[in-house]
Amino acid sequence: MRRVLVDKDGLVINAIEIEEGSSWSPPEGHTLLTSVKSKGIDIGDTWDGIKVTKPVAVILSLIPDPAIAISSAAADVVTEIDKAFTARSSKLTDAEKTAMKDKISKLITSQR
């Protein structure tokens, strides 16, 4: 018969099969829910003595925001161009850098 083991904080830590009539008892501070109560309860759920709460899934995007990636790539290109101009003793102004970055971003976006 399926039972679930709940720790002192209400976290379901194990699902086990126990033969009917077994004398096994849970460790101190743990609760063994009967088969009726344990139906539909899984490891990782929480039990407050009345109801079960399923854990909330947190999904993190591993794909960066394309706009940020494009902006970053454009900034890198502008930095390299600025270095080239600096080597020639004619540094770009901040306004020129911004305008160039915007143009590069638009160009990259239009090529996608």
C-alpha positions, 0 to 999 in steps of 0.5 A: 500500500502506497504511503508518503513520508512527511517531515516536521516542516510538512515536506513530502520526502518519500513515497513508499510501499508498505505491506498491510499490517506492517509494524514499521513506523516513521522516524521521530518528527515524521508523519506517514500518511495513509493511502487515502490521504497520500493519493496524488501526493508526490515527493517535493509537495507540502502537506499542512495537515489538511491539504497538499500544495504542489511546488511552484515551477520557476522557469528561467530563460536561458536565452538572452533578450535579443534586443540586449544582445544586439545592443551589446554587439553594436556597442562592442563594434562602436568601441572597436571603431573608436579604438581605431579612430583613437589610434589615428588621433581623431576620437569619436564624440559621444553623439557620434558613438550613439548614432553609430551604435543605433545604426549598427543595431538597426542594421543587425535587426534588419538582417534577422 
